[in-house]
Amino acid sequence: MIQGIDVSHHQGPNCNFGEVAAAGYRFTIVKATEGKDYEDPEFQNNWSKLRELGEDVMIRGAYHFARPDLRPDWGRSAGELEGKWFASVMKAAGGIDRGCLPLWLDWEKYTGVPGNGSQQVKDNAAWIQGFLDVVENETGIAAGIYTGPKVWEGTLRDLSEMFLEYVLWEVDYDPDGGTRGTSPDKIPKRPDMATWEWTLWQWSGGGSLAYGPKVPGIPRSGQSAVVDINRYDGTLDDLRRLANMGSAPPVPPTPPEPVVGQGILVPFDLGALPSSEYNPLVALVQGLLLAQGYGPSGLVGGTGRPDGKPGPKTQQALIDFQTAAGLRCWADQYALDVGGDTWHALLQRP
């Protein structure tokens, strides 16, 4: 399961996203703006930290908190107004290309509008569409929507299927603390409507909604604080593609732990290692064998340097060297141990 967090000024100025990443969280979404002219006081600080940390450590995202309840006008023009404000702040901040998730509209604060119920629904849909169009046109970045089942049902009703092509970040707090299942409630709620497939799920929040663990790196009064926790529905490669990063590079194998007191020249069995995986000790042996005049066939890769893979040609070169150095007899012809005597012989001038 891939999890991430979202933060705002409520988490304070001292968020350590490196510690958050070290605890296993792979993305952080920060509040950027609200309404037509409000910028979260910690946005620049949080965004700069995430950019400096780098997307290979922590993928970043940003959201705008919609305030249609504060607008004297209604419909598309009001959504466009807030979309322009959000887009201008994000463009000025930079870093909205590689490693940036879709720019999110947080749709949860709303109120009624003059006229009948059907007009209110149409105005809400026009507001949302106006916002999304402006953000995408002015930033070149895909937009997404954060909302919950009840809010969406109450504000869009018969038009709830209008935005199914947008990425959904769904809020649905699990009353059983995230143990109920693996997905949030259906949006739209009506069974006769097509399901809006979720991409992110905010399943645990702060205060009385804190079902998840406290997250290291999110301080409050000197303690790790509870923060909103989100699940991503996909693989790490999928998440990286969503953030315009392409696929994840292969993870290099973990080298063996050195033996205390013996440094890097530790005894090891060349034949017991996977023949297709890189190992730094094997690369060192290959380099010393090359210096002794063995190889290069099977000892070097395309770069002309030791490839670190203990394949059959490397094994045979080691056997030939040990035999020539008087370190091998018929009784141990199948052993491929690199011990103290072999290290000593390899380190001698040829």
C-alpha positions as CSV (number, residue, x, y, z in Angstrom):
1,M,0.0,0.0,0.0
2,I,1.3,3.5,-0.9
3,Q,0.5,6.2,1.5
4,G,1.0,9.9,1.7
5,I,-0.1,12.9,3.8
6,D,-1.6,16.4,3.3
7,V,-0.7,19.4,5.3
8,S,-1.4,23.1,5.7
9,H,-0.5,25.9,8.2
10,H,-2.3,23.9,10.9
11,Q,0.8,21.6,11.1
12,G,3.1,24.6,11.7
13,P,6.3,25.7,10.1
14,N,8.6,22.8,11.1
15,C,7.4,19.9,9.0
16,N,10.4,17.6,8.3
17,F,9.4,15.8,5.1
18,G,12.6,13.8,5.1
19,E,11.5,12.1,8.3
20,V,8.0,11.7,6.8
21,A,9.6,9.9,3.8
22,A,11.8,7.8,6.0
23,A,8.7,6.6,7.8
24,G,7.4,5.2,4.4
25,Y,5.2,7.9,3.1
26,R,5.7,8.6,-0.6
27,F,3.8,11.8,-1.3
28,T,2.8,15.0,0.4
29,I,0.0,17.4,-0.8
30,V,0.1,20.9,0.7
31,K,-2.5,23.6,0.9
32,A,-1.6,26.5,-1.4
33,T,-4.6,28.9,-1.6
34,E,-8.2,29.5,-0.6
35,G,-10.9,31.7,-2.1
36,K,-10.0,34.5,-4.5
37,D,-6.9,36.0,-2.7
38,Y,-5.8,33.9,0.3
39,E,-2.5,32.0,0.3
40,D,-1.7,29.5,3.0
41,P,1.0,31.1,5.2
42,E,3.1,27.9,5.2
43,F,2.7,27.1,1.5
44,Q,5.9,28.7,0.3
45,N,7.8,27.1,3.2
46,N,6.4,23.6,2.6
47,W,6.7,23.8,-1.2
48,S,10.3,24.9,-1.0
49,K,11.2,22.0,1.4
50,L,9.5,19.5,-0.9
51,R,11.3,20.8,-4.0
52,E,14.6,20.8,-2.3
53,L,14.0,17.2,-1.0
54,G,13.3,16.0,-4.5
55,E,10.6,14.0,-6.1
56,D,12.6,10.8,-6.0
57,V,12.3,11.0,-2.2
58,M,8.8,12.6,-1.8
59,I,6.3,13.3,-4.6
60,R,4.6,16.6,-4.1
61,G,1.1,18.1,-4.8
62,A,-0.9,21.2,-3.9
63,Y,-4.6,22.0,-3.5
64,H,-6.9,25.0,-3.5
65,F,-9.7,25.3,-0.9
66,A,-12.8,26.4,-2.8
67,R,-15.0,29.1,-1.2
68,P,-18.1,29.4,-3.3
69,D,-19.9,30.4,-0.1
70,L,-18.0,33.7,-0.1
71,R,-18.7,34.8,-3.7
72,P,-21.2,37.5,-4.4
73,D,-21.6,36.0,-7.9
74,W,-22.3,32.4,-8.9
75,G,-21.5,29.9,-11.6
76,R,-18.6,29.7,-14.0
77,S,-17.2,33.2,-13.5
78,A,-16.8,32.6,-9.7
79,G,-14.9,29.4,-10.3
80,E,-12.7,31.0,-12.9
81,L,-11.8,33.8,-10.5
82,E,-10.5,31.3,-7.9
83,G,-8.9,29.2,-10.5
84,K,-6.8,32.2,-11.8
85,W,-5.7,32.9,-8.2
86,F,-4.6,29.3,-7.6
87,A,-2.8,29.1,-11.0
88,S,-0.9,32.3,-10.4
89,V,0.4,31.2,-7.1
90,M,1.5,27.8,-8.4
91,K,3.2,29.3,-11.5
92,A,5.1,31.8,-9.3
93,A,6.1,29.0,-6.9
94,G,7.5,26.8,-9.7
95,G,8.1,23.1,-9.6
96,I,4.8,22.1,-11.1
97,D,6.3,19.9,-13.8
98,R,8.2,16.8,-13.0
99,G,7.3,15.3,-9.6
100,C,4.1,17.2,-9.2
101,L,0.7,15.5,-8.8
102,P,-2.5,17.0,-10.4
103,L,-3.5,20.4,-9.0
104,W,-6.4,19.7,-6.7
105,L,-9.7,21.5,-6.2
106,D,-10.9,21.0,-2.6
107,W,-14.7,21.0,-3.0
108,E,-16.2,20.8,0.4
109,K,-17.4,24.3,1.4
110,Y,-20.6,25.4,-0.3
111,T,-23.9,27.1,0.3
112,G,-27.2,27.6,-1.5
113,V,-27.6,30.1,-4.3
114,P,-30.6,32.2,-5.4
115,G,-33.2,30.3,-7.3
116,N,-34.5,26.7,-7.2
117,G,-32.6,23.5,-6.5
118,S,-31.9,22.6,-10.1
119,Q,-30.4,26.0,-10.7
120,Q,-28.1,25.6,-7.7
121,V,-26.9,22.3,-9.1
122,K,-26.2,23.8,-12.5
123,D,-24.3,26.7,-10.8
124,N,-22.2,24.3,-8.8
125,A,-21.3,22.3,-11.9
126,A,-20.4,25.5,-13.8
127,W,-18.3,26.8,-10.9
128,I,-16.3,23.6,-10.8
129,Q,-15.8,23.4,-14.6
130,G,-14.7,27.0,-14.7
131,F,-12.1,26.5,-12.1
132,L,-10.7,23.3,-13.6
133,D,-10.5,24.8,-17.1
134,V,-8.6,27.8,-15.9
135,V,-6.1,25.8,-13.9
136,E,-5.4,23.4,-16.7
137,N,-5.2,26.1,-19.4
138,E,-2.9,28.4,-17.4
139,T,-0.5,25.8,-15.9
140,G,-0.5,23.0,-18.4
141,I,-1.0,20.6,-15.5
142,A,-3.9,18.2,-15.1
143,A,-6.4,19.1,-12.5
144,G,-8.1,16.8,-10.0
145,I,-11.0,17.0,-7.5
146,Y,-11.0,16.4,-3.8
147,T,-14.5,15.7,-2.4
148,G,-16.6,13.3,-0.3
149,P,-19.7,11.2,-1.2
150,K,-22.2,13.4,0.8
151,V,-20.9,16.7,-0.4
152,W,-20.8,15.6,-4.0
153,E,-24.3,14.1,-3.8
154,G,-25.7,17.2,-2.1
155,T,-24.2,19.8,-4.6
156,L,-24.3,18.0,-7.9
157,R,-27.2,15.5,-7.7
158,D,-28.3,14.7,-11.3
159,L,-25.1,16.2,-12.7
160,S,-22.8,14.0,-10.5
161,E,-21.4,12.1,-13.5
162,M,-20.2,15.3,-15.3
163,F,-16.6,15.0,-14.0
164,L,-15.8,11.3,-14.2
165,E,-12.8,12.0,-16.5
166,Y,-11.0,14.0,-13.7
167,V,-8.7,12.3,-11.1
168,L,-10.6,11.8,-7.9
169,W,-9.1,12.3,-4.4
170,E,-11.9,11.1,-2.2
171,V,-12.4,11.9,1.5
172,D,-14.3,9.2,3.3
173,Y,-13.2,8.5,6.9
174,D,-13.6,4.9,7.9
175,P,-15.5,4.6,11.2
176,D,-13.7,1.4,11.9
177,G,-10.3,3.0,11.6
178,G,-9.4,2.0,8.1
179,T,-10.1,-1.7,8.8
180,R,-13.5,-1.9,7.1
181,G,-12.2,-2.5,3.6
182,T,-9.9,-1.4,0.9
183,S,-11.9,1.4,-0.7
184,P,-14.2,4.3,0.2
185,D,-17.9,4.7,-0.4
186,K,-19.1,4.9,-4.0
187,I,-19.2,8.3,-5.7
188,P,-21.8,9.1,-7.0
189,K,-23.9,7.4,-4.3
190,R,-26.8,6.6,-6.6
191,P,-26.6,3.0,-7.8
192,D,-27.9,3.9,-11.2
193,M,-25.0,6.2,-11.9
194,A,-21.5,5.2,-13.1
195,T,-18.8,4.9,-10.4
196,W,-16.2,7.6,-10.2
197,E,-13.1,5.6,-9.7
198,W,-10.9,7.0,-6.9
199,T,-7.2,7.5,-7.2
200,L,-6.4,8.9,-3.7
201,W,-8.4,8.2,-0.6
202,Q,-8.1,10.4,2.5
203,W,-9.1,7.7,5.1
204,S,-7.7,9.2,8.3
205,G,-7.6,12.7,9.6
206,G,-6.7,14.7,12.7
207,G,-8.6,15.2,16.0
208,S,-11.4,12.7,16.6
209,L,-10.9,11.3,13.0
210,A,-7.4,10.2,13.8
211,Y,-7.5,6.5,13.0
212,G,-4.0,6.3,11.5
213,P,-0.6,6.5,13.3
214,K,1.2,9.7,14.3
215,V,3.5,10.6,11.5
216,P,7.2,11.3,12.3
217,G,8.3,14.7,11.0
218,I,5.0,16.4,11.7
219,P,5.6,18.2,15.0
220,R,3.2,19.8,17.3
221,S,4.4,20.9,20.8
222,G,7.5,18.8,20.4
223,Q,5.5,15.6,19.6
224,S,4.8,13.8,16.3
225,A,1.3,15.0,15.4
226,V,-1.6,13.3,13.8
227,V,-2.1,14.4,10.2
228,D,-4.4,13.5,7.3
229,I,-3.3,10.2,5.8
230,N,-4.1,9.2,2.2
231,R,-3.9,5.9,0.3
232,Y,-3.0,5.7,-3.4
233,D,-4.8,3.2,-5.6
234,G,-1.9,1.9,-7.7
235,T,1.7,0.9,-7.9
236,L,4.7,3.2,-7.3
237,D,5.3,3.3,-11.1
238,D,1.6,4.4,-11.5
239,L,2.1,7.2,-8.9
240,R,5.3,8.4,-10.6
241,R,3.5,8.5,-14.0
242,L,0.7,10.5,-12.4
243,A,3.4,13.0,-11.2
244,N,5.0,13.2,-14.7
245,M,8.0,11.2,-13.7
246,G,7.8,8.1,-15.9
247,S,8.6,4.7,-14.4
248,A,10.7,4.1,-11.3
249,P,14.3,3.2,-11.9
250,P,15.4,-0.3,-10.7
251,V,16.4,-0.4,-7.1
252,P,20.1,-1.4,-6.8
253,P,20.8,-4.5,-4.6
254,T,21.8,-3.9,-1.1
255,P,25.5,-4.7,-0.6
256,P,26.4,-7.2,2.1
257,E,27.1,-5.7,5.5
258,P,30.9,-5.5,6.2
259,V,32.2,-7.7,9.1
260,V,33.3,-5.5,12.0
261,G,37.1,-5.5,12.4
262,Q,37.8,-6.9,8.9
263,G,36.9,-3.9,6.8
264,I,35.8,-4.6,3.2
265,L,38.1,-7.6,2.6
266,V,35.7,-10.0,4.2
267,P,35.7,-13.8,3.4
268,F,32.8,-14.8,1.2
269,D,31.7,-17.6,-1.1
270,L,31.6,-16.4,-4.7
271,G,29.6,-19.5,-5.8
272,A,26.8,-18.7,-3.2
273,L,25.9,-15.3,-4.8
274,P,23.2,-14.8,-7.4
275,S,25.1,-14.9,-10.7
276,S,23.1,-12.0,-12.3
277,E,23.2,-9.4,-9.5
278,Y,25.8,-6.8,-8.9
279,N,27.9,-7.1,-5.7
280,P,30.7,-4.7,-4.8
281,L,32.9,-7.4,-3.4
282,V,32.7,-9.3,-6.7
283,A,33.6,-6.1,-8.6
284,L,36.7,-5.7,-6.4
285,V,37.8,-9.3,-7.0
286,Q,37.3,-8.8,-10.7
287,G,39.4,-5.7,-10.7
288,L,42.2,-7.5,-8.9
289,L,42.0,-10.5,-11.3
290,L,42.2,-8.1,-14.2
291,A,45.4,-6.6,-12.6
292,Q,46.8,-10.1,-12.4
293,G,46.2,-10.7,-16.1
294,Y,43.0,-12.7,-16.0
295,G,40.1,-11.7,-18.2
296,P,38.6,-9.4,-19.4
297,S,36.1,-11.9,-20.9
298,G,33.3,-12.3,-18.4
299,L,34.8,-9.8,-15.9
300,V,33.8,-6.5,-17.4
301,G,30.5,-5.0,-18.7
302,G,29.7,-2.6,-21.5
303,T,31.6,0.2,-19.8
304,G,34.9,-1.7,-19.8
305,R,34.8,-1.9,-16.0
306,P,34.1,-4.8,-13.7
307,D,30.5,-5.7,-13.8
308,G,30.2,-7.1,-10.3
309,K,28.3,-10.2,-11.4
310,P,29.7,-13.6,-10.2
311,G,28.9,-15.5,-13.4
312,P,30.7,-18.7,-14.6
313,K,33.5,-16.9,-16.4
314,T,34.3,-14.9,-13.2
315,Q,34.3,-18.1,-11.2
316,Q,36.6,-19.8,-13.7
317,A,39.0,-16.8,-13.6
318,L,39.1,-17.1,-9.8
319,I,39.8,-20.9,-10.0
320,D,42.6,-20.3,-12.5
321,F,44.2,-17.7,-10.3
322,Q,43.9,-19.7,-7.1
323,T,45.4,-22.8,-8.9
324,A,48.3,-20.8,-10.2
325,A,48.9,-19.3,-6.8
326,G,49.0,-22.7,-5.1
327,L,45.8,-22.0,-3.2
328,R,43.6,-24.8,-4.7
329,C,43.9,-28.6,-4.8
330,W,41.8,-31.4,-6.2
331,A,39.9,-31.8,-2.9
332,D,38.4,-28.3,-3.0
333,Q,38.0,-27.9,-6.7
334,Y,34.4,-26.9,-6.4
335,A,34.9,-24.4,-3.6
336,L,34.8,-20.7,-4.6
337,D,35.8,-19.2,-1.2
338,V,37.5,-15.9,-1.2
339,G,39.3,-16.0,2.1
340,G,42.3,-14.3,3.7
341,D,44.9,-16.2,1.6
342,T,43.1,-15.4,-1.7
343,W,42.8,-11.7,-0.8
344,H,46.5,-11.6,0.1
345,A,47.5,-13.2,-3.2
346,L,45.2,-10.9,-5.2
347,L,46.7,-7.8,-3.6
348,Q,50.3,-8.8,-4.6
349,R,51.9,-7.1,-7.6
350,P,51.8,-9.4,-10.6
